[in-house]
Amino acid sequence: MSQSLKCLIQEAQQTILQIRNHPDYKQIALNYSPDLTLGDATTALTYLQWEVEERTTIDVAKLEAFSG
């Protein structure tokens, strides 16, 4: 069975953190200024995580409509 999307997002966020803290990256980052940064990637993953969580949250109002 494949991993859940939520789990993959968490792993990707952890990987970005490891890259950011890696001594080789810190050395490269001194003269490296891309259009998109690790911070941008982290933000994109956070937004995706919010969307996943929003879709998996049970809407109590919808459930109550079925019981009425």
CHARMM internal coordinates of N, CA and C (Angstrom, degrees):
IC EDIT
DIST 1 N 1 CA 1.4471
DIST 1 CA 1 C 1.5298
ANGL 1 N 1 CA 1 C 108.66
DIST 1 C 2 N 1.3252
ANGL 1 CA 1 C 2 N 116.50
DIHE 1 N 1 CA 1 C 2 N 142.08
DIST 2 N 2 CA 1.4628
ANGL 1 C 2 N 2 CA 119.96
DIHE 1 CA 1 C 2 N 2 CA -179.81
DIST 2 CA 2 C 1.5268
ANGL 2 N 2 CA 2 C 110.95
DIHE 1 C 2 N 2 CA 2 C -80.38
DIST 2 C 3 N 1.3283
ANGL 2 CA 2 C 3 N 114.78
DIHE 2 N 2 CA 2 C 3 N 160.16
DIST 3 N 3 CA 1.4506
ANGL 2 C 3 N 3 CA 120.19
DIHE 2 CA 2 C 3 N 3 CA 179.45
DIST 3 CA 3 C 1.5264
ANGL 3 N 3 CA 3 C 110.42
DIHE 2 C 3 N 3 CA 3 C -70.88
DIST 3 C 4 N 1.3193
ANGL 3 CA 3 C 4 N 115.46
DIHE 3 N 3 CA 3 C 4 N 154.19
DIST 4 N 4 CA 1.4605
ANGL 3 C 4 N 4 CA 118.99
DIHE 3 CA 3 C 4 N 4 CA 176.98
DIST 4 CA 4 C 1.5260
ANGL 4 N 4 CA 4 C 109.10
DIHE 3 C 4 N 4 CA 4 C -70.74
DIST 4 C 5 N 1.3123
ANGL 4 CA 4 C 5 N 115.50
DIHE 4 N 4 CA 4 C 5 N 156.40
DIST 5 N 5 CA 1.4533
ANGL 4 C 5 N 5 CA 120.76
DIHE 4 CA 4 C 5 N 5 CA 178.09
DIST 5 CA 5 C 1.5271
ANGL 5 N 5 CA 5 C 110.22
DIHE 4 C 5 N 5 CA 5 C -61.16
DIST 5 C 6 N 1.3116
ANGL 5 CA 5 C 6 N 116.67
DIHE 5 N 5 CA 5 C 6 N -40.44
DIST 6 N 6 CA 1.4659
ANGL 5 C 6 N 6 CA 120.84
DIHE 5 CA 5 C 6 N 6 CA 179.10
DIST 6 CA 6 C 1.5255
ANGL 6 N 6 CA 6 C 110.65
DIHE 5 C 6 N 6 CA 6 C -58.39
DIST 6 C 7 N 1.3058
ANGL 6 CA 6 C 7 N 117.07
DIHE 6 N 6 CA 6 C 7 N -43.28
DIST 7 N 7 CA 1.4664
ANGL 6 C 7 N 7 CA 122.03
DIHE 6 CA 6 C 7 N 7 CA 179.21
DIST 7 CA 7 C 1.5293
ANGL 7 N 7 CA 7 C 110.67
DIHE 6 C 7 N 7 CA 7 C -65.13
DIST 7 C 8 N 1.3164
ANGL 7 CA 7 C 8 N 117.53
DIHE 7 N 7 CA 7 C 8 N -42.23
DIST 8 N 8 CA 1.4621
ANGL 7 C 8 N 8 CA 121.26
DIHE 7 CA 7 C 8 N 8 CA 179.19
DIST 8 CA 8 C 1.5259
ANGL 8 N 8 CA 8 C 111.31
DIHE 7 C 8 N 8 CA 8 C -63.64
DIST 8 C 9 N 1.3205
ANGL 8 CA 8 C 9 N 116.78
DIHE 8 N 8 CA 8 C 9 N -39.85
DIST 9 N 9 CA 1.4692
ANGL 8 C 9 N 9 CA 121.12
DIHE 8 CA 8 C 9 N 9 CA 177.88
DIST 9 CA 9 C 1.5245
ANGL 9 N 9 CA 9 C 110.03
DIHE 8 C 9 N 9 CA 9 C -62.31
DIST 9 C 10 N 1.3323
ANGL 9 CA 9 C 10 N 116.18
DIHE 9 N 9 CA 9 C 10 N -44.92
DIST 10 N 10 CA 1.4656
ANGL 9 C 10 N 10 CA 120.09
DIHE 9 CA 9 C 10 N 10 CA 179.43
DIST 10 CA 10 C 1.5239
ANGL 10 N 10 CA 10 C 111.25
DIHE 9 C 10 N 10 CA 10 C -62.10
DIST 10 C 11 N 1.3222
ANGL 10 CA 10 C 11 N 117.08
DIHE 10 N 10 CA 10 C 11 N -40.55
DIST 11 N 11 CA 1.4626
ANGL 10 C 11 N 11 CA 120.98
DIHE 10 CA 10 C 11 N 11 CA 178.28
DIST 11 CA 11 C 1.5278
ANGL 11 N 11 CA 11 C 110.74
DIHE 10 C 11 N 11 CA 11 C -65.07
DIST 11 C 12 N 1.3216
ANGL 11 CA 11 C 12 N 116.31
DIHE 11 N 11 CA 11 C 12 N -40.80
DIST 12 N 12 CA 1.4677
ANGL 11 C 12 N 12 CA 120.05
DIHE 11 CA 11 C 12 N 12 CA 179.05
DIST 12 CA 12 C 1.5255
ANGL 12 N 12 CA 12 C 110.83
DIHE 11 C 12 N 12 CA 12 C -64.18
DIST 12 C 13 N 1.3299
ANGL 12 CA 12 C 13 N 117.06
DIHE 12 N 12 CA 12 C 13 N -41.32
DIST 13 N 13 CA 1.4596
ANGL 12 C 13 N 13 CA 120.44
DIHE 12 CA 12 C 13 N 13 CA 177.52
DIST 13 CA 13 C 1.5255
ANGL 13 N 13 CA 13 C 110.85
DIHE 12 C 13 N 13 CA 13 C -62.80
DIST 13 C 14 N 1.3217
ANGL 13 CA 13 C 14 N 116.72
DIHE 13 N 13 CA 13 C 14 N -39.74
DIST 14 N 14 CA 1.4590
ANGL 13 C 14 N 14 CA 121.14
DIHE 13 CA 13 C 14 N 14 CA 178.26
DIST 14 CA 14 C 1.5278
ANGL 14 N 14 CA 14 C 110.79
DIHE 13 C 14 N 14 CA 14 C -66.20
DIST 14 C 15 N 1.3115
ANGL 14 CA 14 C 15 N 116.47
DIHE 14 N 14 CA 14 C 15 N -39.73
DIST 15 N 15 CA 1.4641
ANGL 14 C 15 N 15 CA 120.72
DIHE 14 CA 14 C 15 N 15 CA 178.96
DIST 15 CA 15 C 1.5279
ANGL 15 N 15 CA 15 C 110.47
DIHE 14 C 15 N 15 CA 15 C -64.27
DIST 15 C 16 N 1.3229
ANGL 15 CA 15 C 16 N 117.65
DIHE 15 N 15 CA 15 C 16 N -42.64
DIST 16 N 16 CA 1.4644
ANGL 15 C 16 N 16 CA 120.80
DIHE 15 CA 15 C 16 N 16 CA 177.92
DIST 16 CA 16 C 1.5268
ANGL 16 N 16 CA 16 C 110.42
DIHE 15 C 16 N 16 CA 16 C -61.01
DIST 16 C 17 N 1.3239
ANGL 16 CA 16 C 17 N 116.37
DIHE 16 N 16 CA 16 C 17 N -40.76
DIST 17 N 17 CA 1.4674
ANGL 16 C 17 N 17 CA 120.27
DIHE 16 CA 16 C 17 N 17 CA 177.92
DIST 17 CA 17 C 1.5357
ANGL 17 N 17 CA 17 C 110.67
DIHE 16 C 17 N 17 CA 17 C -62.40
DIST 17 C 18 N 1.3212
ANGL 17 CA 17 C 18 N 116.58
DIHE 17 N 17 CA 17 C 18 N -41.04
DIST 18 N 18 CA 1.4648
ANGL 17 C 18 N 18 CA 120.35
DIHE 17 CA 17 C 18 N 18 CA 178.69
DIST 18 CA 18 C 1.5301
ANGL 18 N 18 CA 18 C 110.71
DIHE 17 C 18 N 18 CA 18 C -65.14
DIST 18 C 19 N 1.3234
ANGL 18 CA 18 C 19 N 116.63
DIHE 18 N 18 CA 18 C 19 N -39.58
DIST 19 N 19 CA 1.4685
ANGL 18 C 19 N 19 CA 120.43
DIHE 18 CA 18 C 19 N 19 CA 177.18
DIST 19 CA 19 C 1.5259
ANGL 19 N 19 CA 19 C 109.73
DIHE 18 C 19 N 19 CA 19 C -63.07
DIST 19 C 20 N 1.3419
ANGL 19 CA 19 C 20 N 116.14
DIHE 19 N 19 CA 19 C 20 N -47.86
DIST 20 N 20 CA 1.4670
ANGL 19 C 20 N 20 CA 120.67
DIHE 19 CA 19 C 20 N 20 CA -178.37
DIST 20 CA 20 C 1.5319
ANGL 20 N 20 CA 20 C 111.48
DIHE 19 C 20 N 20 CA 20 C -58.97
DIST 20 C 21 N 1.3247
ANGL 20 CA 20 C 21 N 117.41
DIHE 20 N 20 CA 20 C 21 N -35.24
DIST 21 N 21 CA 1.4617
ANGL 20 C 21 N 21 CA 121.65
DIHE 20 CA 20 C 21 N 21 CA -177.63
DIST 21 CA 21 C 1.5284
ANGL 21 N 21 CA 21 C 114.41
DIHE 20 C 21 N 21 CA 21 C -89.73
DIST 21 C 22 N 1.3202
ANGL 21 CA 21 C 22 N 116.48
DIHE 21 N 21 CA 21 C 22 N -5.63
DIST 22 N 22 CA 1.4648
ANGL 21 C 22 N 22 CA 120.38
DIHE 21 CA 21 C 22 N 22 CA -177.63
DIST 22 CA 22 C 1.5305
ANGL 22 N 22 CA 22 C 109.73
DIHE 21 C 22 N 22 CA 22 C -70.89
DIST 22 C 23 N 1.3345
ANGL 22 CA 22 C 23 N 117.16
DIHE 22 N 22 CA 22 C 23 N 135.19
DIST 23 N 23 CA 1.4693
ANGL 22 C 23 N 23 CA 119.75
DIHE 22 CA 22 C 23 N 23 CA -178.56
DIST 23 CA 23 C 1.5304
ANGL 23 N 23 CA 23 C 113.55
DIHE 22 C 23 N 23 CA 23 C -59.95
DIST 23 C 24 N 1.3182
ANGL 23 CA 23 C 24 N 117.92
DIHE 23 N 23 CA 23 C 24 N -34.87
DIST 24 N 24 CA 1.4694
ANGL 23 C 24 N 24 CA 120.24
DIHE 23 CA 23 C 24 N 24 CA 178.34
DIST 24 CA 24 C 1.5222
ANGL 24 N 24 CA 24 C 110.47
DIHE 23 C 24 N 24 CA 24 C -65.15
DIST 24 C 25 N 1.3181
ANGL 24 CA 24 C 25 N 117.09
DIHE 24 N 24 CA 24 C 25 N -41.75
DIST 25 N 25 CA 1.4633
ANGL 24 C 25 N 25 CA 120.07
DIHE 24 CA 24 C 25 N 25 CA 179.38
DIST 25 CA 25 C 1.5289
ANGL 25 N 25 CA 25 C 110.14
DIHE 24 C 25 N 25 CA 25 C -65.96
DIST 25 C 26 N 1.3230
ANGL 25 CA 25 C 26 N 116.67
DIHE 25 N 25 CA 25 C 26 N -41.84
DIST 26 N 26 CA 1.4663
ANGL 25 C 26 N 26 CA 119.82
DIHE 25 CA 25 C 26 N 26 CA 179.55
DIST 26 CA 26 C 1.5301
ANGL 26 N 26 CA 26 C 110.74
DIHE 25 C 26 N 26 CA 26 C -58.37
DIST 26 C 27 N 1.3211
ANGL 26 CA 26 C 27 N 116.60
DIHE 26 N 26 CA 26 C 27 N -37.19
DIST 27 N 27 CA 1.4630
ANGL 26 C 27 N 27 CA 120.84
DIHE 26 CA 26 C 27 N 27 CA 178.21
DIST 27 CA 27 C 1.5268
ANGL 27 N 27 CA 27 C 110.50
DIHE 26 C 27 N 27 CA 27 C -69.25
DIST 27 C 28 N 1.3205
ANGL 27 CA 27 C 28 N 116.66
DIHE 27 N 27 CA 27 C 28 N -44.93
DIST 28 N 28 CA 1.4664
ANGL 27 C 28 N 28 CA 120.93
DIHE 27 CA 27 C 28 N 28 CA 179.87
DIST 28 CA 28 C 1.5267
ANGL 28 N 28 CA 28 C 110.45
DIHE 27 C 28 N 28 CA 28 C -64.70
DIST 28 C 29 N 1.3389
ANGL 28 CA 28 C 29 N 116.29
DIHE 28 N 28 CA 28 C 29 N -39.40
DIST 29 N 29 CA 1.4605
ANGL 28 C 29 N 29 CA 121.83
DIHE 28 CA 28 C 29 N 29 CA -175.05
DIST 29 CA 29 C 1.5229
ANGL 29 N 29 CA 29 C 113.10
DIHE 28 C 29 N 29 CA 29 C -62.59
DIST 29 C 30 N 1.3299
ANGL 29 CA 29 C 30 N 117.46
DIHE 29 N 29 CA 29 C 30 N -18.93
DIST 30 N 30 CA 1.4627
ANGL 29 C 30 N 30 CA 120.15
DIHE 29 CA 29 C 30 N 30 CA 179.14
DIST 30 CA 30 C 1.5300
ANGL 30 N 30 CA 30 C 112.07
DIHE 29 C 30 N 30 CA 30 C -60.56
DIST 30 C 31 N 1.3278
ANGL 30 CA 30 C 31 N 116.29
DIHE 30 N 30 CA 30 C 31 N -34.50
DIST 31 N 31 CA 1.4720
ANGL 30 C 31 N 31 CA 120.85
DIHE 30 CA 30 C 31 N 31 CA -178.49
DIST 31 CA 31 C 1.5203
ANGL 31 N 31 CA 31 C 112.47
DIHE 30 C 31 N 31 CA 31 C -124.13
DIST 31 C 32 N 1.2983
ANGL 31 CA 31 C 32 N 117.02
DIHE 31 N 31 CA 31 C 32 N 21.47
DIST 32 N 32 CA 1.4655
ANGL 31 C 32 N 32 CA 122.44
DIHE 31 CA 31 C 32 N 32 CA -174.41
DIST 32 CA 32 C 1.5195
ANGL 32 N 32 CA 32 C 108.26
DIHE 31 C 32 N 32 CA 32 C -115.57
DIST 32 C 33 N 1.3316
ANGL 32 CA 32 C 33 N 116.66
DIHE 32 N 32 CA 32 C 33 N 119.17
DIST 33 N 33 CA 1.4622
ANGL 32 C 33 N 33 CA 119.59
DIHE 32 CA 32 C 33 N 33 CA -179.70
DIST 33 CA 33 C 1.5346
ANGL 33 N 33 CA 33 C 110.44
DIHE 32 C 33 N 33 CA 33 C -137.56
DIST 33 C 34 N 1.3379
ANGL 33 CA 33 C 34 N 115.83
DIHE 33 N 33 CA 33 C 34 N 77.26
DIST 34 N 34 CA 1.4664
ANGL 33 C 34 N 34 CA 119.70
DIHE 33 CA 33 C 34 N 34 CA -179.26
DIST 34 CA 34 C 1.5315
ANGL 34 N 34 CA 34 C 111.33
DIHE 33 C 34 N 34 CA 34 C -73.90
DIST 34 C 35 N 1.3315
ANGL 34 CA 34 C 35 N 116.24
DIHE 34 N 34 CA 34 C 35 N 165.22
DIST 35 N 35 CA 1.4625
ANGL 34 C 35 N 35 CA 120.57
DIHE 34 CA 34 C 35 N 35 CA 176.78
DIST 35 CA 35 C 1.5286
ANGL 35 N 35 CA 35 C 110.98
DIHE 34 C 35 N 35 CA 35 C -63.72
DIST 35 C 36 N 1.3179
ANGL 35 CA 35 C 36 N 116.55
DIHE 35 N 35 CA 35 C 36 N -38.27
DIST 36 N 36 CA 1.4610
ANGL 35 C 36 N 36 CA 121.64
DIHE 35 CA 35 C 36 N 36 CA 177.42
DIST 36 CA 36 C 1.5195
ANGL 36 N 36 CA 36 C 108.34
DIHE 35 C 36 N 36 CA 36 C -114.22
DIST 36 C 37 N 1.3173
ANGL 36 CA 36 C 37 N 116.02
DIHE 36 N 36 CA 36 C 37 N 139.46
DIST 37 N 37 CA 1.4598
ANGL 36 C 37 N 37 CA 120.80
DIHE 36 CA 36 C 37 N 37 CA -174.74
DIST 37 CA 37 C 1.5226
ANGL 37 N 37 CA 37 C 111.04
DIHE 36 C 37 N 37 CA 37 C -113.08
DIST 37 C 38 N 1.3243
ANGL 37 CA 37 C 38 N 115.39
DIHE 37 N 37 CA 37 C 38 N 175.35
DIST 38 N 38 CA 1.4606
ANGL 37 C 38 N 38 CA 120.13
DIHE 37 CA 37 C 38 N 38 CA 173.94
DIST 38 CA 38 C 1.5277
ANGL 38 N 38 CA 38 C 109.79
DIHE 37 C 38 N 38 CA 38 C -62.02
DIST 38 C 39 N 1.3119
ANGL 38 CA 38 C 39 N 116.62
DIHE 38 N 38 CA 38 C 39 N -33.77
DIST 39 N 39 CA 1.4652
ANGL 38 C 39 N 39 CA 120.37
DIHE 38 CA 38 C 39 N 39 CA 176.20
DIST 39 CA 39 C 1.5140
ANGL 39 N 39 CA 39 C 111.61
DIHE 38 C 39 N 39 CA 39 C -62.25
DIST 39 C 40 N 1.3289
ANGL 39 CA 39 C 40 N 117.23
DIHE 39 N 39 CA 39 C 40 N -39.79
DIST 40 N 40 CA 1.4643
ANGL 39 C 40 N 40 CA 121.00
DIHE 39 CA 39 C 40 N 40 CA 177.01
DIST 40 CA 40 C 1.5264
ANGL 40 N 40 CA 40 C 110.75
DIHE 39 C 40 N 40 CA 40 C -63.61
DIST 40 C 41 N 1.3234
ANGL 40 CA 40 C 41 N 116.11
DIHE 40 N 40 CA 40 C 41 N -41.13
DIST 41 N 41 CA 1.4638
ANGL 40 C 41 N 41 CA 120.38
DIHE 40 CA 40 C 41 N 41 CA 178.62
DIST 41 CA 41 C 1.5251
ANGL 41 N 41 CA 41 C 110.78
DIHE 40 C 41 N 41 CA 41 C -64.04
DIST 41 C 42 N 1.3277
ANGL 41 CA 41 C 42 N 116.42
DIHE 41 N 41 CA 41 C 42 N -41.58
DIST 42 N 42 CA 1.4607
ANGL 41 C 42 N 42 CA 120.79
DIHE 41 CA 41 C 42 N 42 CA 178.35
DIST 42 CA 42 C 1.5175
ANGL 42 N 42 CA 42 C 110.69
DIHE 41 C 42 N 42 CA 42 C -63.32
DIST 42 C 43 N 1.3207
ANGL 42 CA 42 C 43 N 116.70
DIHE 42 N 42 CA 42 C 43 N -42.05
DIST 43 N 43 CA 1.4637
ANGL 42 C 43 N 43 CA 120.91
DIHE 42 CA 42 C 43 N 43 CA 178.37
DIST 43 CA 43 C 1.5264
ANGL 43 N 43 CA 43 C 110.97
DIHE 42 C 43 N 43 CA 43 C -62.51
DIST 43 C 44 N 1.3222
ANGL 43 CA 43 C 44 N 117.08
DIHE 43 N 43 CA 43 C 44 N -44.05
DIST 44 N 44 CA 1.4652
ANGL 43 C 44 N 44 CA 120.87
DIHE 43 CA 43 C 44 N 44 CA 178.91
DIST 44 CA 44 C 1.5286
ANGL 44 N 44 CA 44 C 110.74
DIHE 43 C 44 N 44 CA 44 C -60.59
DIST 44 C 45 N 1.3257
ANGL 44 CA 44 C 45 N 116.40
DIHE 44 N 44 CA 44 C 45 N -42.15
DIST 45 N 45 CA 1.4667
ANGL 44 C 45 N 45 CA 119.94
DIHE 44 CA 44 C 45 N 45 CA 178.98
DIST 45 CA 45 C 1.5277
ANGL 45 N 45 CA 45 C 111.52
DIHE 44 C 45 N 45 CA 45 C -67.14
DIST 45 C 46 N 1.3207
ANGL 45 CA 45 C 46 N 117.35
DIHE 45 N 45 CA 45 C 46 N -35.90
DIST 46 N 46 CA 1.4670
ANGL 45 C 46 N 46 CA 121.01
DIHE 45 CA 45 C 46 N 46 CA 177.46
DIST 46 CA 46 C 1.5228
ANGL 46 N 46 CA 46 C 109.97
DIHE 45 C 46 N 46 CA 46 C -64.04
DIST 46 C 47 N 1.3269
ANGL 46 CA 46 C 47 N 117.06
DIHE 46 N 46 CA 46 C 47 N -45.08
DIST 47 N 47 CA 1.4721
ANGL 46 C 47 N 47 CA 120.46
DIHE 46 CA 46 C 47 N 47 CA 178.18
DIST 47 CA 47 C 1.5262
ANGL 47 N 47 CA 47 C 110.97
DIHE 46 C 47 N 47 CA 47 C -61.43
DIST 47 C 48 N 1.3292
ANGL 47 CA 47 C 48 N 116.07
DIHE 47 N 47 CA 47 C 48 N -41.25
DIST 48 N 48 CA 1.4628
ANGL 47 C 48 N 48 CA 120.07
DIHE 47 CA 47 C 48 N 48 CA 177.96
DIST 48 CA 48 C 1.5228
ANGL 48 N 48 CA 48 C 110.28
DIHE 47 C 48 N 48 CA 48 C -63.92
DIST 48 C 49 N 1.3258
ANGL 48 CA 48 C 49 N 117.05
DIHE 48 N 48 CA 48 C 49 N -41.99
DIST 49 N 49 CA 1.4595
ANGL 48 C 49 N 49 CA 121.17
DIHE 48 CA 48 C 49 N 49 CA 178.85
DIST 49 CA 49 C 1.5273
ANGL 49 N 49 CA 49 C 110.65
DIHE 48 C 49 N 49 CA 49 C -61.39
DIST 49 C 50 N 1.3309
ANGL 49 CA 49 C 50 N 117.76
DIHE 49 N 49 CA 49 C 50 N -41.95
DIST 50 N 50 CA 1.4655
ANGL 49 C 50 N 50 CA 121.01
DIHE 49 CA 49 C 50 N 50 CA 177.55
DIST 50 CA 50 C 1.5251
ANGL 50 N 50 CA 50 C 110.87
DIHE 49 C 50 N 50 CA 50 C -60.80
DIST 50 C 51 N 1.3262
ANGL 50 CA 50 C 51 N 116.22
DIHE 50 N 50 CA 50 C 51 N -40.85
DIST 51 N 51 CA 1.4668
ANGL 50 C 51 N 51 CA 120.27
DIHE 50 CA 50 C 51 N 51 CA 179.94
DIST 51 CA 51 C 1.5257
ANGL 51 N 51 CA 51 C 110.56
DIHE 50 C 51 N 51 CA 51 C -64.97
DIST 51 C 52 N 1.3203
ANGL 51 CA 51 C 52 N 116.66
DIHE 51 N 51 CA 51 C 52 N -43.27
DIST 52 N 52 CA 1.4619
ANGL 51 C 52 N 52 CA 120.99
DIHE 51 CA 51 C 52 N 52 CA 178.92
DIST 52 CA 52 C 1.5310
ANGL 52 N 52 CA 52 C 109.87
DIHE 51 C 52 N 52 CA 52 C -62.49
DIST 52 C 53 N 1.3217
ANGL 52 CA 52 C 53 N 116.57
DIHE 52 N 52 CA 52 C 53 N -45.38
DIST 53 N 53 CA 1.4650
ANGL 52 C 53 N 53 CA 120.24
DIHE 52 CA 52 C 53 N 53 CA -179.84
DIST 53 CA 53 C 1.5237
ANGL 53 N 53 CA 53 C 111.65
DIHE 52 C 53 N 53 CA 53 C -64.66
DIST 53 C 54 N 1.3215
ANGL 53 CA 53 C 54 N 116.53
DIHE 53 N 53 CA 53 C 54 N -38.46
DIST 54 N 54 CA 1.4635
ANGL 53 C 54 N 54 CA 120.72
DIHE 53 CA 53 C 54 N 54 CA 179.41
DIST 54 CA 54 C 1.5297
ANGL 54 N 54 CA 54 C 110.71
DIHE 53 C 54 N 54 CA 54 C -63.83
DIST 54 C 55 N 1.3101
ANGL 54 CA 54 C 55 N 116.57
DIHE 54 N 54 CA 54 C 55 N -39.21
DIST 55 N 55 CA 1.4632
ANGL 54 C 55 N 55 CA 120.48
DIHE 54 CA 54 C 55 N 55 CA -178.76
DIST 55 CA 55 C 1.5260
ANGL 55 N 55 CA 55 C 112.78
DIHE 54 C 55 N 55 CA 55 C -74.16
DIST 55 C 56 N 1.3354
ANGL 55 CA 55 C 56 N 116.72
DIHE 55 N 55 CA 55 C 56 N -21.93
DIST 56 N 56 CA 1.4565
ANGL 55 C 56 N 56 CA 118.93
DIHE 55 CA 55 C 56 N 56 CA -178.25
DIST 56 CA 56 C 1.5243
ANGL 56 N 56 CA 56 C 112.83
DIHE 55 C 56 N 56 CA 56 C -98.83
DIST 56 C 57 N 1.3362
ANGL 56 CA 56 C 57 N 117.20
DIHE 56 N 56 CA 56 C 57 N -3.34
DIST 57 N 57 CA 1.4564
ANGL 56 C 57 N 57 CA 120.81
DIHE 56 CA 56 C 57 N 57 CA 177.67
DIST 57 CA 57 C 1.5195
ANGL 57 N 57 CA 57 C 109.12
DIHE 56 C 57 N 57 CA 57 C -77.89
DIST 57 C 58 N 1.3138
ANGL 57 CA 57 C 58 N 116.34
DIHE 57 N 57 CA 57 C 58 N 131.07
DIST 58 N 58 CA 1.4635
ANGL 57 C 58 N 58 CA 120.62
DIHE 57 CA 57 C 58 N 58 CA -179.75
DIST 58 CA 58 C 1.5173
ANGL 58 N 58 CA 58 C 108.75
DIHE 57 C 58 N 58 CA 58 C -76.57
DIST 58 C 59 N 1.3173
ANGL 58 CA 58 C 59 N 115.92
DIHE 58 N 58 CA 58 C 59 N 128.42
DIST 59 N 59 CA 1.4558
ANGL 58 C 59 N 59 CA 121.86
DIHE 58 CA 58 C 59 N 59 CA 178.43
DIST 59 CA 59 C 1.5277
ANGL 59 N 59 CA 59 C 108.09
DIHE 58 C 59 N 59 CA 59 C -87.99
DIST 59 C 60 N 1.3250
ANGL 59 CA 59 C 60 N 116.60
DIHE 59 N 59 CA 59 C 60 N 105.32
DIST 60 N 60 CA 1.4598
ANGL 59 C 60 N 60 CA 122.54
DIHE 59 CA 59 C 60 N 60 CA -176.64
DIST 60 CA 60 C 1.5293
ANGL 60 N 60 CA 60 C 110.90
DIHE 59 C 60 N 60 CA 60 C -60.45
DIST 60 C 61 N 1.3009
ANGL 60 CA 60 C 61 N 117.87
DIHE 60 N 60 CA 60 C 61 N -37.26
DIST 61 N 61 CA 1.4699
ANGL 60 C 61 N 61 CA 120.98
DIHE 60 CA 60 C 61 N 61 CA -179.73
DIST 61 CA 61 C 1.5313
ANGL 61 N 61 CA 61 C 111.23
DIHE 60 C 61 N 61 CA 61 C -61.16
DIST 61 C 62 N 1.3233
ANGL 61 CA 61 C 62 N 117.05
DIHE 61 N 61 CA 61 C 62 N -39.19
DIST 62 N 62 CA 1.4611
ANGL 61 C 62 N 62 CA 120.41
DIHE 61 CA 61 C 62 N 62 CA 177.33
DIST 62 CA 62 C 1.5217
ANGL 62 N 62 CA 62 C 110.73
DIHE 61 C 62 N 62 CA 62 C -65.89
DIST 62 C 63 N 1.3253
ANGL 62 CA 62 C 63 N 117.45
DIHE 62 N 62 CA 62 C 63 N -39.05
DIST 63 N 63 CA 1.4547
ANGL 62 C 63 N 63 CA 121.04
DIHE 62 CA 62 C 63 N 63 CA 178.91
DIST 63 CA 63 C 1.5272
ANGL 63 N 63 CA 63 C 110.94
DIHE 62 C 63 N 63 CA 63 C -65.53
DIST 63 C 64 N 1.3315
ANGL 63 CA 63 C 64 N 116.33
DIHE 63 N 63 CA 63 C 64 N -39.92
DIST 64 N 64 CA 1.4599
ANGL 63 C 64 N 64 CA 120.00
DIHE 63 CA 63 C 64 N 64 CA 179.89
DIST 64 CA 64 C 1.5149
ANGL 64 N 64 CA 64 C 111.45
DIHE 63 C 64 N 64 CA 64 C -65.71
DIST 64 C 65 N 1.3299
ANGL 64 CA 64 C 65 N 117.70
DIHE 64 N 64 CA 64 C 65 N -31.33
DIST 65 N 65 CA 1.4627
ANGL 64 C 65 N 65 CA 121.42
DIHE 64 CA 64 C 65 N 65 CA 178.78
DIST 65 CA 65 C 1.5244
ANGL 65 N 65 CA 65 C 110.68
DIHE 64 C 65 N 65 CA 65 C -63.85
DIST 65 C 66 N 1.3221
ANGL 65 CA 65 C 66 N 117.48
DIHE 65 N 65 CA 65 C 66 N -33.48
DIST 66 N 66 CA 1.4652
ANGL 65 C 66 N 66 CA 120.75
DIHE 65 CA 65 C 66 N 66 CA 178.95
DIST 66 CA 66 C 1.5191
ANGL 66 N 66 CA 66 C 112.62
DIHE 65 C 66 N 66 CA 66 C -75.31
DIST 66 C 67 N 1.3156
ANGL 66 CA 66 C 67 N 117.89
DIHE 66 N 66 CA 66 C 67 N -25.31
DIST 67 N 67 CA 1.4738
ANGL 66 C 67 N 67 CA 120.33
DIHE 66 CA 66 C 67 N 67 CA -176.98
DIST 67 CA 67 C 1.5295
ANGL 67 N 67 CA 67 C 111.93
DIHE 66 C 67 N 67 CA 67 C -87.52
DIST 67 C 68 N 1.3212
ANGL 67 CA 67 C 68 N 117.37
DIHE 67 N 67 CA 67 C 68 N -12.22
DIST 68 N 68 CA 1.4642
ANGL 67 C 68 N 68 CA 121.82
DIHE 67 CA 67 C 68 N 68 CA -174.65
DIST 68 CA 68 C 1.4623
ANGL 68 N 68 CA 68 C 111.44
DIHE 67 C 68 N 68 CA 68 C -77.84
END
COOR INIT
IC SEED 1 N 1 CA 1 C
IC BUILD
